[in-house]
Amino acid sequence: MIKVLFVCLGNICRSPAAEAVFRSVVGRHHLDQRILVDSAGTSGVQVGRAPDPRAQKIALRRGFDVSRLRARQIGQADFARFHHIIAMDRANLDDLRDLSPPQYRERIQLFFDIVPHPSSPDVPDPYLASGLAAFEEMFDLIEAGCAGLLPWLRQAHAAELDGPVTTGSAAAARSSRAGVVRS
C-alpha cells in the first residue's frame, strides 16, 4: 500500500482539504485499497480540533465532508510510515526537513514540486484571511494539484498500484482515518 501524508501548519485548513480531495480522487479510481491518505500539522496548537468552519463550508459546497477529521501533529513514526510526506508550502517543507530523521528526508516533498502550478510554489494559508475567498482559492489549487498527483503516483509506483491487492493492504485501508465523504 502506498501511503501519502499531506502536511500544513495546524492541520485544520490546507492538509485536511488535500486529504479529502485526494481521497476522493483515489476512490473514484478504485484505488482506496492501494493508497492510504492522511494529513497532519507541523504544529500541535490545533490538535483535536475539527477543520476550520470556513474550510468545512467550502468543502461541503464542493461535495466533501471533512467534519469528522481532527487535527493531529506529525510524529516521528510518520516519517517511517509514509512513502510521501507532502508539504503544502515551503515553510512547512523546511520544518518537516528539520523534524525528520535523516534517512527519511527524501520522502518529504513540496506539493507543487510534484504537480507544478504556474502561479505559486505554495498553497497559501487561508487561516488569517477574512471571508471565504481565500478558502475557495485554497480548494481550487488543491483540486488542481490532486488531479495531477495520482498520475505522478501511478508512474512512481506502477508495480504496487497495478498489481494484485494483498489482504494487508485492505486491512490497512480500513484502519485509516475515517470521515471524508464525497457526495
Secondary structure, 3 states (H helix, E strand, C coil): CEEEEEEECCCCCHHHHHHHHHHHHHHHCCCCCCEEEEEEECCCCCCCCCCCHHHHHHHHHCCEECCCCCCCECCHHHHHHCCEEEECCHHHHHHHHHHCCHHHHHHEEEHHHHCCCCCCCCCCCCCCCCCCHHHHHHHHHHHHHHHHHHHHHHHHCHHHHHCCCCHHHHHHHHCCCCCCEEC
